Amino acid sequence: MKKTLITLAVLAAATGVAQAQSSVVIYGTVDAGFVSERGGKDGTVNKVDSGIASASRIGFKGTEDLGSGLSALFLLESGFSVDNGQQDVAGSLFNRQAYVGLSSKTTGTLTLGRQYTPWYNTLSKVADPFAVGYAGSAKNLFPANTRTSNTVMYASPNFNGFDGDIAYSTGSEDALSSKIGRKIGASVGYANGPLNARLAYNNTANDVRSGTVVAEQGSGSNWLAAANYDFAVAKAYVAYGVNKGNNSAVRNNAGLGNSVFNYTTAAASTDSNNILVGATVPVGPAGTMMASYIRTNDKTSFNADASQFAVGYSYALSKRTSTYASYAKISNKNNAGYTVGNNGNVGSGDQAFNVGVRHSF
């Protein structure tokens, strides 16, 4: 009896140590709803859409305790469409994120692979009351710079509310030039109590290869300053972005060309800025109102400005499930050509209404 108790105690202790040293989690989001889009040349478009508030995804992440405050980590994440069951990107497995790295409590975290950029993390987590989702997504007017492959990223520990990160992407890894597809990004921030503020930078090299010749075409750069402050009765948001150079302000719907509106869309700006003001307001114990106003100022001769007004409401049915509704309208000036999309899609007109449900696991 005594030996049996000792054996059980040893096994229990060993199991506890194993669980503490290594863990793997399966997680995901399933998001779908009804979308009604207007203002494009196709008129009113009604459809069931996926990834409206948050992109639908399934992922695997894990950590292993290596001792002395050091741990290994990985993350693999794949996107899919709820409305048809297909992958977001055909032929890819972990198109959203795929990285591995090491993390130290004292020196920070180093990761390698496909990852979100510091710019996008600032836009989605600090600047936008819609968290780049719903009809009011800031991606409708702000440059997205969402994620990059072949990326090395370092994130510092938190020092009394301050932290920073820096990322370098080798892009296409072309043998002729290290600049083809290269991206460099960084951000620094301060978060303490009700205040969360961050400054982000992104640089994209525009060099292209033609046969055995590399054409140098400069780079596009983006700066973004963002902050939010929680007043308890409401959380206020403000952001200001500056975009300079070719491909610095590529529209979120760039792949659609001139197929959206009954006019030829103005060329993407090489000198522009964005401003955002917004708020979220708690409504009762489970509801949240969202609102924002965004203006894009094209400082080139095209003067292709645009502004967006958006409102939304989310209601938490539980910690994991919520319903939502949102509406946004873009006013395009001088054939600016921006569309109202959501987190997962770019939209087909200058206004949209959506209502749906999101579940996370």
N, C-alpha and C positions, 0 to 999 in steps of 0.2 A: 504493500500500500504506500509505504514511504517512498519507495523508488518510483512508483507510478506518479506520485505527486511531484517529485523532483523533475521527472521527465517532462510532464505537462508544463511545469513552470519554465523549463529551458526552452521548450518549443514555443511557448507564448512569447517569451522574451525575444527569441530569434525572429519570430514573425513580426513583432513590433518594430525591431530594428530594420528588417527588410522593408517594411512599409514606410518607415521614416526616411530611408535612404533613396528609394526610387518610387515614382508614381507616374501613371499615365492616365490621362483624362480624355474621354470622347465628349465633344461638345458641338453645338450647332444652333442655327437659327432657321426657322421655316416661316416665311413671310409672303403673304399673297393678298390680293385685293382687286377691287374694281377700279378702273381708271377711265376717265372721260377727258379727252384732249380736244381742243378747238383752236382755230386761228391759223392752221396750216392750209396748204392748197388742197389737201384731201378732205377738208371740212371737219366734221365731228367724227372722232375716232373713239369708239367704246371697246374696251377689251378687259380681259382678266390678265393681270400682270403679276410678276414675281419680284421680290426684293424692293418693295416700295419704301418702307421705312428703314429696313436694314437688308442688305443682300443675303439671300438664302445661302446657307453654307453648311458643311460638315467638316469637323477638324479633329486632329489628334495632337495633344501636347503633353509633354512630360518633362520631368526633372530627375536628376540623380545626385544625391549628396555625396560629394567626393571628399568631404572632411575639410577642416581648417577654414570654414566659411566659403569654400569653393563648391560649385555645383555645375553639372552639365545640363543642357536644356535643348529641346527641339520643338518645332511646331510644323504641322502639315495641314493645309486647309484648302478645300475644294469648293468651288461655287457651283450652284445648279439652279435651274428654273423650276419653280413649283408648278407652274401652269402646264408644262409639257414634260417635265422630268428629265430634260436634257442638261448636259454640262454647259456652264457659261461659255467656255472656250473649247470647241470641239478638238479632240486629239490631245488635250492636256489632262493631267491628273490633279495636281495641286497648283492650279493657276492663280489662286489668291495669295497664299503665302507658303513658303517652304524654306526653313532655315534651321541651323544647328549652331550651338555656341557654348560659351562658358560664362558663368556669372560669379562674381565675388562680392561679398557684402561690403568690402572696404575699397575695392578698386573699380567696380562697375561691371558692365556686361558687354561682351563682344559676340556678335552673331554674323553668320555668313549664309547668303542665299537670297531668295526672293522676299522682299520686305516692303512695308509701308515707308514712305519718305518722311523725314522730319517735317517737311512742309505740310503734307496731308494730315499728319497727326495733329498739327497745330490748327489747321482749318476745321477738322472734324471734332476735335475734343475741346477746343478753347474758343474758337471764333463763332461757330454757327449754332444758334439755338435749336435748329432742326437736326443737328449732328449729321449733316450732309445727306439726310434722308427726306422722305415725304416730297410733296410737290414743291416745298420751299427750300430744297437743297441749295446750299451755297455753290455747289458745283455747276449750277445753271449759268452763273456769271463769272465766278472766280476760276482761274486756272486750277486744275485738279492735282497734277503731278502725283498721282496716286501711289504707285508702287514701282519698284525697279528690280530687275533680275541681276545676278552676278554682283551682289552688293555686300560690302563689309560695313557693319555699323557698330559704333561704340556708344554706349549710354552710360553716363556717370552715375554714381550714387547720389542720393539726395543730401545736400549740405544745408541744414537749417532752412529748408524750403526751396533752395536753389538746385537746379540740375541742368544738364545739357546733353546733347547727342550730336554725332557727326556721322555722315554716311558717304561712302564712295562706291560708285557703280562703274564697272568696266564696260558696261553696255554690251555691244555686239562682240567684243573681244576680237576685233579684226587684227590680223597680223600686220597690216600695213600702217595702221595708226591706232594709238590707244585712245584717241579722242572721239572716234566714231561711236555714237550712242552713249558717251560718257555723261554721268550725272554726279554732281557733288551737292550735298545738302547738309544743313546743320540747324540747330535751334538751341536756345537757352530760355529758361523760364523760372518763374517764382510762383509757388503756390503755398498759401498759408491762410488758414481760416476761410473767410468768404471770398478772398481774392485769388484769382488764377490768371497769370499774365505770361505771354510767351512771344518771342521774336524768332522768326524762321527765315531761312535763306535756301534758295534752290538755283542751281546752274546746270543748263543743258547744252552740251556741245552739239553743233549743227553740221559738223563735217560729214561729207558723204563720199562714198567710193564709187568710181566709175571705171570698171575694168581694173587696171593696175595703178590708177591715178586717184589720189585723194584730194578732193576739193575742199579747201578750208573756207568755212562760211560763218565763222564767229560763233557766238553762243547766245542763248537767251537766259536772262536772270530774273528772279522773283524775290521780293522781300515781303514779308507779312508780319505785321504787329497786331496782336489780338489779346483781348482780356475779357473776363467776365467777373461779375461781383454779385454775390448772393445777399440780397437784402432781407431774406426770409419770406417776405410777402411777394417778392419777385426777384428773378435773377436777370441782370442786365448784361448785354453783350455788345461789344464794339470791335471792329477790325478794320485795318487799312492795309492795302496791298499795292505794291509798285512793280510793274512788269516792263522790262526793257529788252529789246533785241528780237531777232527772228525766233519764232516758236515759243515766245514767252507768254503768249495769251491765246493759245489754241483753244477754240471753243469745244465744249464737251460733246457737241454734235458734229464735230468736224468730218466724221466719216460719211455723213449724209450729203455733203456737198451742197448743191443748190436745189435739192429735191424736196425741201420742206415748204418753202414759201414761193409765191408767184413773183419772185424777183431774184436777180443775181445778188447773192450775198457779198457784202464788202469783204475785202481781204482781212485776214486776222491782223490785229494791231501789233505794232512793234514798239509802241510807247503808250502805255495806259496805266490807269490806277483803278482800284476798287475800294469802295467803302461800304461797311455793313453796320447797321444798328438793329438790335433786336432784344427780345425778352422772352422768358418763360415764366408763367404764373401758375402756382399750384391752385387747383380748384377742388376743394374738399379733400378727403383722405387719399383719393386714388386718381384724380384727374390732373392734367397739365395742359394749359393753353400755351401755344407758341406763336410768335409773330416776328417778322423781320422785314427790313427794307434794305435793298442792295442797289448800288449804282455803279455802273462801269463807265469810265470816262476815257474815250479814245482820243488821244492827243495828236494823232496823225491827221493828214489832210482829209481822210475819209470821214472823220468825226462820227464814227459809227458807235454812238453811245447806246446804253440800254439801262433800264431800271426794272427791278422786280419787287413786288409787294406780295407777301405770303402770310397766311394764317393757318393754324392747325390745332388739333386737339387729340390728346392721347388719354385713354382710360385703362388703368391697370386692373385686370380681372383677377390677377394673382401676381406673385413675384416673377413668374415666367411668361405670362400671357397678357397681351394688351390688344385693345382695338383702337383704331385711329381714323381720323378724317382730316384732309388738308386741301387747301386751294392756293394757287399762285397765278399771278398774271405778270407777264413781261411786256414792257413797252420798248419796242425797237425803233431806233432813230437812224435814218440814212442807211437802210438795208443792213442793219447790224446782224440780224439772222440768228439770235439766240432763241432757244426753245426751253419750255418748262418740262423737265424730266423728273426723276426721283433718284433714289440711291442706285437702282439697278439699270435704269433705262434713260435715254436722252430725250424722249418725247417727240411729238410730231406737230406741235403748234405753240402758240405764244401764251396759252393758258391751259390749266389742267386742274381737275378735281379728282381726288382718290379717297377711297375708304377701304379698310382692310383689317386684317388680324395678323399678329406676330407672336410666335411662340419660340422661346429659347430653351435649350436643354443642355 
